[in-house]
Amino acid sequence: MAAKPFLTDIETIRQRAREHIDQGAVTAGYGADRATVVKVLNEALATEIVCVLRYKYHYYMASGIHARSVAAEFLEHANEEQQHADRIAERITQLEGAPNLNPEGLLTRSHADYVEGDDLVDMIKEDLVAERIAIDSYRDIVRYLGNDDPTSRRMMEEILAMEEEHAEDLSTLLEALGKKGEPAKPAVGRQASRH
């Protein structure tokens, strides 16, 4: 079986590039449904914006003995979510779409909810829930994009990895604070029995 050549006709590729120059980064080789990809990316954009807003609220409203360190984590996550939003908006424009930044309908476009929480532990839990939603929905987006739009897929894979880090950070914080927002106490005098 003979090896298939990588590029069979470079002249055809050159000609197509000149014919459709007005389409920017979207070439004839783009395999995805561009309108659907833009819609999905706008949903991810809304999700990121809602997460920025929730993390910022939590940053400003954090109180209690552990508030300073937890608030710092909230702010770091808010800044990273904003970077995600910026990357997604940029990709939407590369695909000849328009990033939907209209605040009207933001929550209906977002996969994550905006829940403020009553105290530090509730805030962490709500952020963890939102990260878990983003993880599952972004994983679905990555699968949908597959090889049809490898640039958007890679971007979403990178964002997904950051969301997984955020979830791990929040899970660790929640474990460290325990149920009432106080450091978890190790069990004293109890040993696991083995049967």
N, C-alpha and C positions, 0 to 999 in steps of 0.2 A: 504494500500500500504506500503510495507516494505521499510525501508530506505536503500539506496544503500551504500555499504561499501566504504570508501574512497580509500583504497588500497586493491585490491583483492588478489594480489599475489606478495608479497615483494620478494620472491625468484626469480621470473621472472625478476623483476627490477634489482636485484643484478646480475643476470646472464648476462643480456643485457649490464649493465655497464662495466662488465669485457670483454665482447666480442668486444666491439667497443671503447676500451680505447683510441685508436689513434685519435678519433674524438673530444677529449677535452670536451668543454662545450656543444657540439651538441650531444644530445642523441636521441634515437629512438622516444622519445615523442615530439621532435621538429616538429611543424606542418607546418611551412612556407616553401616556396620554397627558399632555402638558396641562390641560385645564384641570384634570383631576389632581395632578401633583401640586399645582398651585393652590388648589382648595385644601388639600391635606396639609401642606406647609403653612397655610394661613391658620389652620386649626392649631398646629404646633406653635405658631407665633402667638396666638391668643393664649395658649396654655402657659407659655413662658412669661408673657406679660402679667397674667393673673398671679403666677408664682412670684414674680418680682414684687408685685403690690402686697401680697400676703407676707412675704419675708420682710419687706420694709415695715409693714405695720407691726409685725412681731418684734423687729429690732427696736422700734421706738416704744413699744408697750411692755417690753420685758421688764419684770421687777422681781425682787426677792434676792436672797443671799447669793444665788448662782447666776443672777441676771447678766452680769458683765461678760462672762465667758460665753454664755449661750447667745447673748445678743451679738457678740462678735461673729459667731458662727452664722447667725441669721443674716448679718450684713454681707459676709463673704458669699453666702449662697445667693443672695439677692443680686450681687454684682455679677456672679457667674451666670445666673439666669438671664440677666440683661445682655451679656455677651452672646448667649445662645439666641436670644431674640434678634439681635443685630445680624448674626450670621444667617439666620433663617430669612429675614427680610431681604438681605443682600441676594441670597439665592433665588428668592421669588422674582426679584427684578432681573436677574440673569436669565430667567425663564420667560421673560417678557410679560410677567404678571405684575400685579400691584399689591404690595403688602397691605393688609387690612388692619389699620391702626385706629379705626374708628371705635371709640369707647362704647358706643351703642351696640349692644349685642355681644360684647366681649365675653361675658360668661356663657352665652349659648354656644359660642365658637370654641371655647376652651374645653379641654378634656378634664381639667382639674377644677375643683370648686374653690371658692374663696370663703374660708371659714376662719374667723379670728381667734377663737379659743378664749377660755376664761382665765387661764393662768399659764405659767411657763410650761408645765407638763402638757396641757391641752394644746398649746401652740406647737410644741415639738411633735405631738401626735398628728395634728392636722397637716403639718409640713411633711411628715413621713407618709401619710396617706396620699397626699398630692404627688410626692415623688414616686410612690408605688404605681399610681395611675399613669404617670408620665412614662415610667419604665415599660409597662405593658403596652401602652398605645404607641410608643416610639418603636418598640420591637416589632409591632404590627406594620408600622410605616416602613421600616427597614425591609421586612419581608415583601411588602407590596412593591417597593421600588426595585428590588432584586438587581438584575443586570440591565434593566431598561433605563435607569438613571443612576449610574454609579457615583456621580459627584454628589447628588443629594443623599444617596444612601450612605456614603462615607461620612458626610456631615452629620447625618442623624445617628450613625453609629457612634461617632465621637461625643455627641450630646448625650446619647443614651448612657455611655460609660460614665460621664460626669453625673448624671442623675443617679446612677447606681452608687457612686461615691457619696453623693449627698444623702441617700437613703441609709447607707452604712454609718455615716457621721451622726445622723439623727437617731438611729437605733442605738448607737453607743452612748449618746447623750441621755437618751431615755432610760437606758439600763443603769447608767451612773447616777441618775437622779432618783430612781425608784418611783413608786406610785404617787407619793405626796410631794415630790419636788425636793426631797432631802436625799442625801447620799444613801445608796443602798447599804444595808448593814449585813455583813456576813453572818451566817447562822453560827451561833456559838453553842458548843456542847452537843451538836448533832452530827452524827456520822451516818453516812449512807449504809444501810444494812445490806448484806449480800446473802442471797439465798441460793 
